[in-house]
């Protein structure tokens, strides 16, 4: 039988990919008659078809979730972002596909960044863990990456002073460094993690990253049972690809977190496997870890649905729907590890629908073996 809160993961078993305990206590904003209403933002690329898979899985296992869909894409539509923000503020929770950012239009602001900043989703959390049957250079990776999500190089303050000279302003504040540091240590404490590594570039950016390093180091004094270390970002990148097993929880400013997270996702099998949580004090948005649109894969039924399924499991855990979170997570693990149903990106020949259908069959069996009480 499933225990209610099985957060202690065991490497190499189905619990390895179960969502960890999320620090803090948040009351659901839109729960009526025992059901939660969540916002869905399908986004661009493979997002719409993946959201459809999630809805199918939730319906099949009777997860107590109602969906309110709001379309926001890279095509600028008047009022669509306002509608999305309003829906998330009303419901408190959203699951989304990635919204493509146009690189060739200086006037186009990233709508993903806008969501995170306007909702103050200050913590981006990824859990990168090796799955036994997925090809990877390293075994035994189990890293949690916690990234500050709202400031730093992503402040969006750029201007061209004179033709050919651009100034891009990085803004960091003690207040936001303190809360991401607190999240890292509280996350480690809640999940029995032993070490927190702060990633920085304080040897060059002595004021900005110097402040980040000082605040994290000072906060570590409050958590004597958790080992603390600091590592310069270039060394951390090298260490990550040479010996990733040395890392446990990593906490980073915004830009370094983006880069380090993508490296870690690549180490465990690529963008199709890892989910990402964006958490604030009031709202939460769940998505894939690397925020790829997968435009070239759209409509072909070949994209790996694992990251989206894991994102949906993260959302269920956040909402306190632990039974359904465990059922879906364990059914997915069985499909990937025991049945070896793999899409092309991880060395297989199965379609996205194959992975989803196998997961559904496994869900049915697990629910028969472990009925909800």
N, C-alpha and C positions, 0 to 999 in steps of 0.2 A: 504493500500500500504506500501511497505517497504521503510523506509528512507535509505539514502545512507550509513550512518555510525552509526547504532544503537548500540553503545557500552555500553550504560548504561543498565546493566542487571537488571531485576526485578525478585526477588526470587519467585519461584513457577510457573513461566511462561516459555514459550519457549525461551525467551531471556536469561534465566539463564545459558544456556550452549553455547550461542554464544561466539565466540572468542572475547576477549577484544582487545582494541586498542594496537598496538605494538609500543613502543617508537622508535623514529629514522626515518630517511628517507633513503630508499635504492632503487636505480634504478634497475629494472629487467635486468639481463644480457642476457637473451635469449628470447626476445619477437619479433616475426616476424608476420606481417599480423594480428595483434590483438590477437595472440595466444602465450602462454608461453610454453616453453619446460622445463620440469623438469626431474630430474633423479629419477628412482625408483630402490631401492635395496631390493629385496624381502627377503633376509636373510634366516634364518632357521625356522624350526617348522611351525607355522601357517602363517608365513609371506607371502609366495607365494599366498596362496588362498585368503588372505585378500587384497593383492594388486590387485588381479583379481577383487574382489568386488568393490574396489575403481575405477578401470578403467571402470567397468560397470556403476557405478553411474554417473561418469563424462560424459560418452558417452550419457547416457540417458537424462541428463539435459543440454547437449550441453555446458558444462563448457569449456572455451577456453584454454584447456591444451593438449599438446602433451607429450608423455612419452618416455624417453630413458632409457631402462632397462639395468642395469649392475648387474651381479650376484656376490655377495661376501658372502661367507659362512664360517663356521668353518673349512671346508676342505681347507687346504692351497693350493691354485693354484697360480702358478707363474704369477705375473703381475696383478692379479685381483684387488688388493687394489689400485695399481697405476691407473688402468683403472677407478675405481670408483672415486678416487680423481680428476682425470682429468675431468670426466663427471660433477661432482658437481662444479668444478671451472669454467667450460665452461657455465653451465646453471645457477649457483647461488643457486639453490634450489633442495632439494631431499626429498623424502618420503621413509621410510625404515621399514622393519621388523627387529627384533632383530637378531644379529649374535651371536651364542652361543660361550661362552668362555670356553675353556677346563681347568678345575681346576686341573687336574692331570698331566699337562705338564708344568713345570716351564719355558720352552722356548717359550710357546705360549702367545703372548701378545694379550690383548683384542683388537679386531678389531674395536669395538664400541668406545673405548677410543682413539684409533689411529685416527679415523675419526674426533673426536672432537678436538683433540690437533693439528693435522696437518692443519685443516681448521680454527682453532682458534674460535671454537664455544663456547664462554666463558660463555654463559648464558643458563641454562636449566630452563624452565618455565612450571609449571603445574598449572592448575586451577581445584581444587577439590571442587565440589559443590554437595550437595545432590539432588537426583532426586526423586520426591515425591512417585513414585510407586516402587522404589527399596528399599528392606529391609536394614535398617541400625539402629545402636544403637542410633544415634543422628540425630536430625532434624536441619535444618537451618545452615548447614556448607557451607561456601563460602570462601575458602582460596586460595590465590595465593602463590605458593612456588617458590622461585627464588634461584637457586643453582649455585655457581661457578663451572665451568665444566672442567677446564683444569689443575689444579695444586693440591696442598695439598697432601693427602695420595695417590692420583692417579698419582703422578709423575712417578711411575714405577721404582724408584731407590731402589733396594733391592740387598743385597749380603750376602753371608755366610762368615763371617770373619774367623771362624774356625768351624769345624764340630759341629753342634748343636747350634750355635750362629748366628742369622740372624739380620742384621740391615736393617730397612726399613726407608727411609728418606722422611720426609714431608717437602715440599718446598712451601712457600707462599711469595708473593711479594706485595709491596704496590701498584704497578701499577695495578695488576689484582684485588686486593681487592677494589681499588677505582672504577674501571669500573663496577664491579658487584654491588657495593653499589649504584652507579649512576643509573644503570638499575632499581634497586628496587624502588628508590624514583621517578624516571621518570615514571615508570610503574604505581605506586600509583597515581601520579599526573594526568596522562593521563586518568585514569579510575575512578577518583573520590574516590579513596580509602583513608581511614582516618588514618591508622596506619601501621607502619613497625616494625616488631620484628626481631632483630638480634639474631641468635642462635649461641652459642659459647661454649668453654670450657677453657676460659681464667683463671679460678681459678687454673687450673693445667698446661696447656700449656701457660705459661705466656708471652712468646715471640711471638710464632706463632699466637695463637688465641688472645693474647693481642693486637697484631698489627691489626688484623681483627676488633676487637671491637672498638679500638681507631679510625680507619679510618671511620667505619660506623657511629659512634657517631659524629665525626667531620663533616661528610657530612650532617648529619641530621640538622645541624644548618642552612644549605642553604634552607631547606624546612620547614619553620615555621608552615605551615598549616597542616603538617602531624605529628601525634604523633609518637614518637620513644620510644621503649623499648628494653631492652636486656634480654635474658634469657639463662641460662646454659642448654646445650643440654639434660641432663638427666631430669631436671625439665620440659623442653619444651615437652619431650616425654610423661611425666605423664600428663601434662596439656592438651596435645592434645587429649589423649584418655578419659580424664575426663570431660573437658569442651572445645571442639574445637571451639565453637562459639566465643570465645574471640579473635581468631586470624583473621587477615585481610591479610596482606602481610608479608611473612616470608622470610628473606634472610640469606643464610648459606654458609659456606665453603663446599667443595666437598663431603666428606664422610658423614658429618651430614645431608647434603641435600639429599643424597641417602636414608638414613635411615628414616628421617622425611617424605620424599615424599611417601615412601612405606606405612608408618603408615597412612598418610592422605588418600591415595588411598584405603586402606583397610576400613577406616571409612565410605567412601561413596559408597562402594559396591564391591571393588576389582579391580584387574588389567585389567579387560575387559572394564572398563568404562572411563578411564582418558587418555588423550593424553598428549604428551610432545613436547615442542618446544626447539630446540637447535639453538641459535642465535649467530651470530658474526657480525662484522661490514660489511662483504662482503657476507657471505654465511649463509644459513639456512637449517637445516635438521629436518624433522618432523617425529615423531614416537609415539609409545605408551608410557604412562607415566612411567610404571614400568619396561620396557625393558625385559619382559619375552618372551621366544621363544615359549612357549606352545607346546613343541615337542610331549607330550603325547596326545594332541588334534588334531594334524595335520591330515588332510584328512578325518575327521569324520563329518564335517559340524556342529560342536557343539560349537566352540569357539565364544565368544561374539565379534561381529565386531564393537561395539560401539566406542572403543578407536581408532581403525584405521579410522573409519569414521570421528570422531572428529579431528584426526590428519590431515586428508585431508581438513577439513574445516579450520583449523588453517593455512594450506598452502595457501588456496584460499584467506583468509583474508590478509595474508602477501603479496600476489601478487596483492592485490587491487581488486580482483574479489568478491566484497561484495554481489552482487545480488545472485550469485550461492552459496556463503558461507552461506547466510541466508536461502536460499531455502532448502539446504541439512540439515542444523542444525535443522530447524523447522520441517522438515519432519521426522527426526530421533526422535525428542522430541515427536511428535505425536504418533509415533510407540511405544515408550517406556512408555509414560505417559497416553495418551488417549486410545490407543488400547491395552496397557499392553502386548506387545509382548516381552517376556523375555526368554533369554537362561537359561540353567540349573544353571549357576554360580550365577544368581541373583534370583533364586527361581522359574523359569519358566520351560517350556518344549519345547520351540520353538528352531528351528535350526538357524544357522547363516543365511542361505538362507531366512528363514522366516522374519528375521529382515530386511535384505536387500530388499526383495521383497515388504514388507510393506512400507519401506522408499521410494522405487521407485514409488509406487502408490500414496503416499502422495506428492511426488515431482510433479507428473503430475497435481494433483489437485491444489497445491499451485501455480504452474506456470500458470495455467488457470486463477486463481483468481488474480494473481499479475504478469502480463506479463512484461517482461523487456522492458523498453523504450529506 
